[in-house]
């Protein structure tokens, strides 16, 4: 009987549960590629959304301990004839969820769109999470 040991089970669990949706095609459309990182005390999430109208087709919301980005990439091209076609660009609805360590104030969240990339910044998402050393005193 063989057992597999996971050297860092908490890290493994964190990475497996980080996304609610996979970074591939979903039943409803697609899931855009994302890059989530810590920048100082802020959480910064970048989503690849070329060809998406951020004003009409993207919604960014905070739901308790979750940052939810949803929207739709619409196929606005004219339907082509019966010729051969290779399609690698995915169209349809998408939803990406980033788990936050604690509930955040929605006023601490900002979003901007530039060159096909949606950047969402959660200011102070990591504030107060740095380790603090506690001095150990000796008994007299």
N, C-alpha and C positions, 0 to 999 in steps of 0.2 A: 504494500500500500504506500503510495507516494503522496506527500503533502507539500504544498507550495507555501513557503513563508513569504510574507510581504514585509520587507524591511521597515517601511514607514506607512503603516496602515492609515493613519490620519491624513497624510498627504495624498495617498491613493484615493481615499474617500472624497477628499476635497476636489480633486481634479475630475473624478467621475460625476460628482453632483454639481459641478460649477454651472453647467448649462442645462436648462430644462429641455432645450431642443438641440438635436445634433447639428453639426456644421455641414450637412449635406442636404439633399433634396428632401422635402417633407411631403406629407400627403396633400397639403394645401398649396404648395408652390415650391418655395426654396427657403433656405436659411442663409443669409449673407455671412460671409467670412467676418470674423471679429477679432480684435486684439484688445485685451483688457489688461491694464497695468496699474501699478501704484506709482504715483508721482508725488512724493512728499506725503502729505496727509490726505491727498485726493485720490479718488478712483477715476481713471480715465478709460473710457471704452470707445473704440473706433470701429465702425461698421462700414464695409465696402458696399456702397449702394449706387454704383454708376447707373445713369438712366432713370433714376427715381426722382420725382418731383417732391422735394422735402416740404413744400408748403401745403400740398394737397394730399400726398400719399404716405406720409410718415407721422406716427404718433409716438411720443416719448412720455412715459408715465412712471410715477413712483407708487407702488402698491405695498405699503408696509415695509418689509425687508427685501423688496424686489424692485429692480429697475427693468421696466418692460418697454421694448422697442418693437413696434409692429407697423406694418404698412403693406404696400403692394407695388410691384414692378409691373407696369402695364406694357403690353405689346402694342405699340402704336403704328407699326409698319402695316402697309397694305398687304392683304393676302396675295401670295404669289400663285402663279399657275400650277400646273401639274408637274413641273420640272423637279429635278432632284434638289434636295435641301438638306444641309447639315446644320443642326441647331445645338449650340453649346450654351447659349445664354438662357438662363431660367427666368420664367415669368410667373407671376401669381403672387399670392399673399405670403407674408412671412411674419414670424413672431420670434424674438429672441429675449431671453430672460437672464439677467445677471443677478445672482444672489448677493445681497449686501449683509455685512456683519451685524448691522443694527438698523432700526428704522431711521430714516433721514427726513429732514425737513424739505419739502418740495422746492422751497426757495433756494436751497443749496445746490440745485441741479440746473445746469445750463447745457444747451445743445447748439451746435453750429454745423453747417454743411458747406464743404468746399471741395471742389474737384472730385466729386463722386464719393467723398468720405464723410459720414456722419460722425461727429465727435461729441460724446456726452461726458461731461465732467461733474462728478459728485464731490463738491467741496467738503472737506473735513470728514470724509467717510472713514478714514483711519485715525482720526484725532483721538488721542488718549489710548491708543492700542500699543504704543511702544512699551517694552518691558521697563519696569521701574525696580531698581534694586532696593531690597528691604534689608536694613542693617539687623544683624542678629546680635542680641545682647547676651552677655554671660550672666549666669546667676551669681549673686554675691556670696 
